[in-house]
Amino acid sequence: MQGRLLLPGDEGYYMATYPNNARWAGVFPKAIAMCASEADVQLCLRWARDQGEAFAIRCGGHSYAGFSTTTGLLINVRPMNKVSYNPSTGLAWVQAGATNQDMANTMSGIGVAVPSGRCPTVGVSGLVLGGGWGFAATHSGLTADSLRQTNVVLADTQLVSASDTANPELFWALRGGGGGNFGVNTSFTFQTHRVGDVTIFNILWPGKNQIAMLRTLQEIQNNHGQMISTRTKAYPDKAGPNPKLADIQVATLGIYWGNEEQTRKALAPALGLLAPLSVDIRTMGYWQARDYLVTDDPNGMYDLRSSYVADAMPEAGLETMLQWMMQWPGGALLPENMGILFAIGGKVRSVAQDATAYVHRNANYIFEMECAWAPVDKPEVVRAQREWLARYFTAMKPYVLAQSYVNFPNRDQENWASAYYGKNLQRLSQVKRKYDTDNIFRFPQSIPLA
């Protein structure tokens, strides 16, 4: 093969095995194929199929549930990370190993963008195949909504193109059907969007009037549709078990497609409700704003759950959320991501639920909750945290849709196929049957064959 094959004991092997979620850091593959070309991908897939060897596909390694780990062959496309832009068409060609940062490096200097995630090390492949949330989603749509074409190595190792005119059913499935279900994607072609100045905001409030503040922030988001994108959360201001209500702060971070004056006017109801502990509102270029909003969390060892909120989290749901935060059993880390509302309405909702495989077009928010732990935490501490998360998730069910984001997977998710894909599941299973008849691309939550 053109790329490097790493075996246990080779320099770089252990670093190449390491996933984003260190819970799965103890899963060691027999070999890691650092694929440098489509031919490398075909060769590896052919070998794994002929040998009956288990395999997994990896780009950025951010599968929260460890689905990009294996004890067999790890097919890593990270070396295929070129990004190019055609100014005459406005199309960007992105190899499957590219990350959000690789796209930023190319596009930031030419005033265009593809809606993408805020974590720089996340792979574009996993992002787009699961739909693709980011701060630009409410304004410009999901990452998948800008996809125009992709190359895929299928189960029979054939390299095909998928678009509206070539293998259209496969193209439909690849926009929200989740990574690793239908083949190994090797490149993507995106329609870019022109970008200019935007306004960022980052505001923190003390532990008072949390429900009123969370309700107000949702009203601001919903009233400004495509013009604003928020990530709003509540979390304790210090580590330790059973935080008091007064210890739980509210924070919002986001972007407004307008100037500072317009942004402050939009945020006025929240700014006037309670004096913030800190406020940062500034107008800057889109890519400078992206750098401001960037994060690498979650990291370390963690577990998370997700669901969707149709319109706004009701007061009873917010009250339940805060009550469960106060029952957190404790651990070595400050739990900053106990309850997060990611805005995903606006432009995303303008697309029909069955237009792409991403079905959650009926929601305004992704609601995400997580727990995280460190090596110093004893097994009983980890167990208590994970049990707390499971009970918390169950307690929130009356207030959310029975849906979960496939890019926030959880191995313990009940009815996971329905939660990830809803009414699009049957069609996805039919596409799976057509393009992966022998179910070569399988893992604990891969799409079932029709």
C-alpha positions as CSV (number, residue, x, y, z in Angstrom):
1,M,0.0,0.0,0.0
2,Q,1.0,3.6,-0.6
3,G,0.5,4.6,3.1
4,R,2.0,3.1,6.2
5,L,0.9,-0.1,7.9
6,L,1.5,0.1,11.6
7,L,1.8,-3.0,13.7
8,P,2.0,-3.4,17.5
9,G,5.5,-2.4,18.6
10,D,6.0,0.0,15.6
11,E,6.9,3.6,16.5
12,G,3.7,5.6,16.4
13,Y,1.4,2.6,16.7
14,Y,0.1,3.4,20.2
15,M,-0.4,7.0,19.4
16,A,-2.4,6.1,16.3
17,T,-4.7,3.8,18.3
18,Y,-5.8,6.5,20.8
19,P,-9.4,7.7,20.3
20,N,-10.9,10.9,21.5
21,N,-12.9,9.2,24.2
22,A,-10.2,7.5,26.4
23,R,-12.8,5.0,27.6
24,W,-11.9,3.0,24.5
25,A,-8.1,3.6,24.7
26,G,-7.6,0.0,25.7
27,V,-8.9,-1.4,22.4
28,F,-5.8,-2.3,20.3
29,P,-6.0,-3.3,16.6
30,K,-4.0,-6.0,15.0
31,A,-2.8,-3.4,12.5
32,I,-3.5,0.2,11.5
33,A,-3.6,1.1,7.8
34,M,-2.8,4.7,7.4
35,C,-4.4,5.0,4.0
36,A,-2.9,7.6,1.6
37,S,-5.1,6.9,-1.4
38,E,-8.4,5.4,-2.5
39,A,-6.5,2.4,-3.8
40,D,-5.2,1.9,-0.2
41,V,-8.7,1.9,1.1
42,Q,-9.8,-0.6,-1.6
43,L,-6.8,-2.9,-0.8
44,C,-7.5,-2.8,2.9
45,L,-11.2,-3.5,2.6
46,R,-10.6,-6.3,0.1
47,W,-8.1,-7.9,2.5
48,A,-10.5,-7.6,5.5
49,R,-13.4,-9.0,3.5
50,D,-11.4,-11.9,2.1
51,Q,-9.9,-12.8,5.5
52,G,-13.1,-12.3,7.4
53,E,-11.3,-9.9,9.6
54,A,-13.1,-7.3,11.8
55,F,-12.3,-3.7,10.8
56,A,-13.3,-0.2,11.7
57,I,-13.0,3.1,9.9
58,R,-11.4,6.2,11.4
59,C,-10.8,9.8,10.4
60,G,-10.8,12.0,13.5
61,G,-11.4,9.3,16.1
62,H,-14.3,11.2,17.7
63,S,-16.8,8.4,17.8
64,Y,-18.0,8.9,21.4
65,A,-19.1,5.3,21.7
66,G,-15.8,3.9,20.4
67,F,-17.1,2.7,17.1
68,S,-13.9,3.8,15.4
69,T,-11.9,1.3,17.5
70,T,-11.4,-2.4,16.7
71,T,-9.3,-5.4,17.6
72,G,-9.0,-6.2,13.9
73,L,-7.8,-3.8,11.1
74,L,-8.2,-0.1,11.7
75,I,-8.7,1.7,8.4
76,N,-7.5,5.2,9.0
77,V,-8.0,7.8,6.3
78,R,-6.4,10.6,8.2
79,P,-3.4,10.9,5.7
80,M,-5.9,11.8,3.0
81,N,-6.5,15.3,4.2
82,K,-6.2,17.7,1.2
83,V,-8.7,20.5,0.8
84,S,-9.1,22.6,-2.4
85,Y,-11.4,25.4,-3.6
86,N,-12.6,26.2,-7.1
87,P,-13.5,29.9,-7.2
88,S,-15.3,29.5,-10.5
89,T,-17.9,27.1,-9.1
90,G,-17.7,27.9,-5.4
91,L,-17.2,24.2,-4.7
92,A,-14.7,22.8,-2.2
93,W,-13.2,19.3,-2.6
94,V,-12.3,17.8,0.8
95,Q,-10.6,14.4,1.3
96,A,-12.1,12.1,3.8
97,G,-9.2,12.4,6.3
98,A,-9.5,16.2,6.6
99,T,-10.6,17.7,9.9
100,N,-12.6,20.9,10.7
101,Q,-9.2,22.6,11.1
102,D,-8.0,21.4,7.7
103,M,-11.1,23.0,6.1
104,A,-10.5,26.2,8.1
105,N,-6.9,26.4,7.0
106,T,-8.0,26.5,3.4
107,M,-11.2,28.5,3.5
108,S,-10.3,31.2,6.1
109,G,-8.2,33.1,3.7
110,I,-10.7,33.3,0.9
111,G,-13.9,34.4,2.6
112,V,-15.9,31.2,2.2
113,A,-17.1,28.5,4.5
114,V,-18.9,25.2,4.7
115,P,-21.1,24.9,7.9
116,S,-19.0,22.7,10.2
117,G,-18.4,21.8,13.8
118,R,-16.5,23.8,16.4
119,C,-14.0,21.1,17.5
120,P,-10.9,21.5,15.3
121,T,-9.8,17.8,15.4
122,V,-13.2,16.3,14.5
123,G,-13.1,14.6,11.1
124,V,-15.2,16.0,8.3
125,S,-16.3,12.5,7.4
126,G,-18.0,11.6,10.6
127,L,-19.4,15.1,10.9
128,V,-21.1,15.3,7.5
129,L,-22.3,11.6,7.5
130,G,-24.2,12.2,10.7
131,G,-25.7,15.5,9.6
132,G,-23.2,17.9,11.0
133,W,-24.1,20.4,13.8
134,G,-22.2,23.6,14.2
135,F,-22.8,27.2,15.1
136,A,-23.6,28.0,11.4
137,A,-26.4,25.4,11.3
138,T,-29.3,27.7,12.1
139,H,-28.1,30.2,9.5
140,S,-26.7,28.0,6.7
141,G,-27.9,24.5,7.4
142,L,-26.1,21.3,8.4
143,T,-22.8,20.3,7.0
144,A,-24.7,17.6,5.0
145,D,-27.0,20.2,3.5
146,S,-24.0,21.7,1.6
147,L,-22.8,18.3,0.3
148,R,-23.0,18.0,-3.4
149,Q,-21.1,14.8,-4.1
150,T,-19.0,12.1,-2.4
151,N,-16.8,9.2,-3.5
152,V,-17.3,5.9,-1.6
153,V,-15.6,2.5,-1.6
154,L,-18.4,0.0,-1.3
155,A,-18.4,-3.4,0.3
156,D,-17.4,-5.1,-3.0
157,T,-14.4,-2.6,-3.0
158,Q,-15.8,-0.7,-6.0
159,L,-15.2,3.0,-6.0
160,V,-18.4,4.9,-6.8
161,S,-19.7,8.5,-6.9
162,A,-22.8,9.5,-5.1
163,S,-24.8,12.7,-5.8
164,D,-28.3,13.7,-6.8
165,T,-27.7,12.2,-10.2
166,A,-25.3,9.2,-9.4
167,N,-26.5,6.6,-6.9
168,P,-29.1,9.1,-5.6
169,E,-30.4,6.7,-2.9
170,L,-26.9,6.2,-1.5
171,F,-26.4,10.0,-1.6
172,W,-29.6,10.4,0.3
173,A,-28.5,7.9,3.0
174,L,-25.0,9.4,3.3
175,R,-26.5,12.8,4.4
176,G,-27.4,11.9,8.0
177,G,-27.3,8.1,8.0
178,G,-24.1,8.0,10.1
179,G,-20.6,7.0,9.3
180,G,-19.4,3.5,8.6
181,N,-22.8,2.1,7.5
182,F,-22.5,2.0,3.7
183,G,-18.9,2.2,2.7
184,V,-15.6,4.1,3.2
185,N,-16.0,7.6,2.0
186,T,-12.8,9.0,0.4
187,S,-13.8,12.5,-0.6
188,F,-16.6,15.1,-0.4
189,T,-17.5,18.0,-2.6
190,F,-19.3,20.9,-0.8
191,Q,-21.1,24.0,-2.0
192,T,-19.4,26.8,0.0
193,H,-21.1,30.0,1.3
194,R,-19.6,33.5,1.3
195,V,-19.0,34.8,4.8
196,G,-18.2,38.2,6.3
197,D,-18.5,39.9,9.7
198,V,-20.5,38.3,12.5
199,T,-20.9,39.0,16.2
200,I,-19.9,36.6,18.9
201,F,-21.2,36.6,22.4
202,N,-20.1,34.7,25.5
203,I,-22.1,35.5,28.7
204,L,-22.1,33.9,32.2
205,W,-24.8,34.5,34.9
206,P,-24.6,33.6,38.6
207,G,-26.7,30.9,40.2
208,K,-30.0,32.8,40.4
209,N,-33.3,32.7,38.5
210,Q,-31.9,29.8,36.3
211,I,-35.3,28.7,35.0
212,A,-36.3,32.2,33.9
213,M,-32.9,32.7,32.3
214,L,-33.0,29.4,30.4
215,R,-36.5,30.1,29.3
216,T,-35.5,33.6,28.1
217,L,-32.5,32.4,26.2
218,Q,-34.6,29.9,24.4
219,E,-37.1,32.6,23.5
220,I,-34.3,34.8,22.1
221,Q,-33.1,31.9,20.0
222,N,-36.6,31.0,18.7
223,N,-37.5,34.6,18.0
224,H,-34.5,35.2,15.8
225,G,-34.5,31.9,13.8
226,Q,-31.7,32.0,11.3
227,M,-30.0,35.1,12.6
228,I,-28.6,33.6,15.9
229,S,-27.1,30.4,17.0
230,T,-26.7,29.6,20.7
231,R,-25.2,26.9,22.9
232,T,-26.8,27.4,26.3
233,K,-26.0,25.4,29.4
234,A,-26.2,25.2,33.1
235,Y,-23.5,23.8,35.3
236,P,-22.0,24.0,38.8
237,D,-19.3,26.6,39.5
238,K,-17.1,24.1,41.4
239,A,-16.4,20.4,41.6
240,G,-18.0,18.3,44.3
241,P,-21.1,16.1,44.8
242,N,-24.6,17.4,45.3
243,P,-24.1,21.0,44.3
244,K,-26.7,23.5,45.6
245,L,-29.0,25.4,43.3
246,A,-27.1,28.6,44.0
247,D,-23.9,26.9,42.7
248,I,-25.4,26.3,39.3
249,Q,-24.6,29.0,36.7
250,V,-26.1,29.6,33.3
251,A,-24.0,30.4,30.3
252,T,-24.6,31.1,26.7
253,L,-22.1,31.2,23.8
254,G,-22.9,31.8,20.2
255,I,-22.9,33.9,17.1
256,Y,-25.2,36.5,15.6
257,W,-25.3,37.3,11.9
258,G,-25.3,41.0,12.4
259,N,-23.4,43.8,14.1
260,E,-22.8,44.4,17.8
261,E,-25.8,46.8,18.2
262,Q,-28.2,44.3,16.7
263,T,-26.8,41.5,18.8
264,R,-27.1,43.4,22.1
265,K,-30.7,44.3,21.1
266,A,-31.5,40.6,20.5
267,L,-29.9,39.6,23.8
268,A,-31.4,42.4,25.8
269,P,-34.1,40.3,27.5
270,A,-31.5,38.1,29.0
271,L,-29.0,40.9,29.8
272,G,-31.8,42.8,31.6
273,L,-33.1,39.8,33.5
274,L,-30.1,39.4,35.7
275,A,-26.7,41.1,35.9
276,P,-24.1,38.8,34.3
277,L,-20.8,37.8,35.9
278,S,-19.1,38.3,32.6
279,V,-20.1,39.6,29.1
280,D,-18.1,39.5,25.9
281,I,-19.9,40.7,22.7
282,R,-17.8,41.6,19.7
283,T,-18.1,41.9,15.9
284,M,-15.3,40.2,13.9
285,G,-14.7,38.2,10.8
286,Y,-16.5,34.8,10.4
287,W,-13.3,32.8,10.7
288,Q,-12.0,34.8,13.6
289,A,-15.3,34.1,15.3
290,R,-14.9,30.4,14.5
291,D,-11.5,30.5,16.3
292,Y,-13.2,32.2,19.3
293,L,-15.9,29.6,19.5
294,V,-13.6,26.6,19.1
295,T,-13.3,23.8,21.7
296,D,-11.9,20.4,22.0
297,D,-14.4,19.1,24.6
298,P,-15.5,16.5,25.5
299,N,-12.2,14.8,26.1
300,G,-10.7,12.3,28.5
301,M,-13.1,9.6,29.6
302,Y,-16.8,10.4,29.4
303,D,-20.3,9.2,28.8
304,L,-23.0,11.2,27.2
305,R,-26.7,11.1,26.2
306,S,-28.6,13.2,23.7
307,S,-32.2,14.0,22.7
308,Y,-34.0,16.7,20.8
309,V,-36.4,19.5,21.9
310,A,-39.2,20.3,19.5
311,D,-39.8,24.0,20.4
312,A,-38.4,24.9,23.8
313,M,-37.6,23.0,26.9
314,P,-40.7,23.6,29.2
315,E,-40.3,24.9,32.7
316,A,-41.0,21.5,34.2
317,G,-38.2,20.1,32.1
318,L,-35.8,22.8,33.2
319,E,-36.8,22.2,36.8
320,T,-36.1,18.5,36.4
321,M,-32.8,19.2,34.8
322,L,-31.7,21.4,37.7
323,Q,-32.9,18.8,40.2
324,W,-30.8,16.1,38.6
325,M,-27.7,18.4,38.5
326,M,-28.0,18.8,42.2
327,Q,-27.9,15.0,42.6
328,W,-24.6,14.7,40.7
329,P,-22.6,12.1,42.8
330,G,-19.2,13.8,42.3
331,G,-15.8,13.1,40.8
332,A,-12.5,14.6,40.2
333,L,-13.6,16.7,37.2
334,L,-15.8,19.8,37.1
335,P,-18.9,18.7,35.3
336,E,-19.3,21.6,32.8
337,N,-21.5,19.7,30.3
338,M,-24.3,18.5,32.5
339,G,-27.1,20.0,30.4
340,I,-26.6,21.8,27.1
341,L,-29.1,23.1,24.6
342,F,-27.5,23.3,21.1
343,A,-29.7,25.4,18.7
344,I,-30.4,23.4,15.6
345,G,-33.6,25.0,14.2
346,G,-33.7,27.9,11.7
347,K,-32.4,26.9,8.3
348,V,-32.2,23.2,9.4
349,R,-35.9,23.1,9.8
350,S,-36.5,24.5,6.3
351,V,-35.6,21.1,4.8
352,A,-38.2,18.3,4.8
353,Q,-37.6,15.4,7.2
354,D,-37.3,12.9,4.4
355,A,-35.3,15.0,2.0
356,T,-32.1,13.6,3.5
357,A,-31.4,10.8,6.0
358,Y,-31.1,13.3,8.8
359,V,-34.6,13.1,10.2
360,H,-34.6,15.6,13.1
361,R,-35.8,18.6,11.2
362,N,-38.7,19.0,13.6
363,A,-36.5,20.2,16.5
364,N,-35.1,23.5,17.7
365,Y,-32.5,22.0,20.0
366,I,-30.2,19.1,20.7
367,F,-30.3,18.5,24.4
368,E,-27.0,16.9,25.6
369,M,-25.9,15.7,29.0
370,E,-22.7,14.0,30.0
371,C,-20.5,12.9,32.8
372,A,-16.7,12.6,32.8
373,W,-14.1,11.1,35.0
374,A,-10.3,11.0,35.5
375,P,-7.9,8.1,36.2
376,V,-7.9,9.0,39.9
377,D,-11.6,8.3,40.2
378,K,-12.3,4.9,41.7
379,P,-14.6,2.4,39.9
380,E,-17.4,3.0,42.3
381,V,-17.2,6.8,41.4
382,V,-17.4,6.1,37.7
383,R,-20.2,3.6,38.2
384,A,-22.2,6.2,40.3
385,Q,-21.7,8.8,37.6
386,R,-22.9,6.6,34.8
387,E,-25.9,5.4,36.8
388,W,-26.7,9.0,37.5
389,L,-26.5,9.9,33.8
390,A,-28.8,7.0,32.9
391,R,-31.5,8.0,35.5
392,Y,-31.2,11.7,34.5
393,F,-31.7,10.8,30.8
394,T,-34.8,8.8,31.8
395,A,-36.2,11.6,33.9
396,M,-36.0,14.0,31.0
397,K,-37.9,11.8,28.6
398,P,-41.3,13.5,29.2
399,Y,-39.9,16.8,28.0
400,V,-38.0,15.8,24.9
401,L,-38.6,14.0,21.6
402,A,-37.8,10.3,21.4
403,Q,-34.9,11.1,19.2
404,S,-31.1,11.1,19.6
405,Y,-28.3,12.5,17.5
406,V,-26.3,9.8,15.7
407,N,-23.1,11.8,16.1
408,F,-23.6,11.7,19.9
409,P,-24.0,7.9,20.1
410,N,-24.4,5.9,23.3
411,R,-24.1,2.1,23.4
412,D,-26.8,1.9,26.1
413,Q,-29.3,3.9,24.0
414,E,-32.7,2.1,24.0
415,N,-34.3,1.7,20.6
416,W,-31.3,3.4,19.2
417,A,-32.2,2.8,15.5
418,S,-35.5,4.5,15.9
419,A,-34.0,7.3,18.0
420,Y,-31.3,8.1,15.5
421,Y,-33.3,7.7,12.3
422,G,-37.0,7.8,13.1
423,K,-39.3,7.5,10.1
424,N,-36.3,7.3,7.7
425,L,-35.1,4.0,9.2
426,Q,-36.9,1.7,6.8
427,R,-35.6,3.5,3.8
428,L,-32.1,3.5,5.2
429,S,-32.3,-0.3,5.8
430,Q,-33.3,-0.7,2.2
431,V,-30.3,1.3,1.0
432,K,-28.1,-0.8,3.3
433,R,-29.5,-4.0,1.8
434,K,-28.7,-2.7,-1.7
435,Y,-25.2,-1.4,-1.2
436,D,-24.0,-3.7,1.6
437,T,-25.9,-6.9,1.0
438,D,-23.6,-9.0,3.2
439,N,-23.5,-6.5,6.0
440,I,-19.8,-6.0,5.8
441,F,-20.0,-2.6,7.4
442,R,-21.3,-3.6,10.8
443,F,-20.7,-2.4,14.4
444,P,-22.9,-2.5,17.5
445,Q,-25.2,0.3,16.2
446,S,-24.9,-0.1,12.4
447,I,-28.1,0.2,10.4
448,P,-29.8,-3.1,10.2
449,L,-30.5,-4.7,6.8
450,A,-34.0,-4.5,5.5
